[in-house]
Amino acid sequence: MPKMKSTSGAKKRFKKTASGQFKRRKAFRSHILSSKSRKRKRQLRKPTLVDETEIKKVVAMIQS
């Protein structure tokens, strides 16, 4: 049976940290930025970690 392929989008969106967590980019930063406050846009710039309830899904997408 052939190997399972990893999800291409997930490979580009998630990076594994040294402690085994996954780093991701925040949503709502792509367009209509004029209606968002300066503070909100600044906070959206920073990467964050994937929530522990979603880690199983991310691992499945990357390692399959």
N, C-alpha and C positions, 0 to 999 in steps of 0.2 A: 504494500500500500504506500502511496506517495506521502511525503512529509506534509504537514499542515503548514499553510502560509500565515505569517504574521500580518495583522491589519496594517496596511501601509500608512494610513492616516495616524494611527496610534504611535507608530515608530517616530513620526515627525513631531507629535504633540507632547510626548511624555519622556522625561529623562529620569533614570534611577539615581538616587542619591547614595552616598557612602553608607548611610544607616539603613538602606533598603526601602526608603519611602520613594514616592514619585512626585516630581516637580511638574507643575503645569502653569499655563498662562491663564490670566483671568479673562472672562468674557465681557462683552459690552464695550469694547474699546475700538471697534472697527469703523463706525460711521455715526453720523448725527452727533458729533462731539460738541457742537455749539450749545446744545441744550443741557449738557452735563457740566457740573461745577468744576472749577480748577482742582479742588481738593479730591473730588471723585476720580478725575482723570489721572491725577498723580498717584493715587492709591491703586488704580487699575494697572499701572505700569509694572508694578512689582510682581514677580512670580510667587506662587503659593504652592502648598502641598495638596495632593489628592486626598480627599477625606477617607478615613479608614473603612467606611462602608462601601466605597467604590473600588478599593484596591484589587479585590478579586477579579473584577471585570477588566481592569487595566492589564493585570498580569495575563489574563486569558487572551486578550487581544495581542499582546506583545510576544508571548512565548508560544503561541499556537502555531 
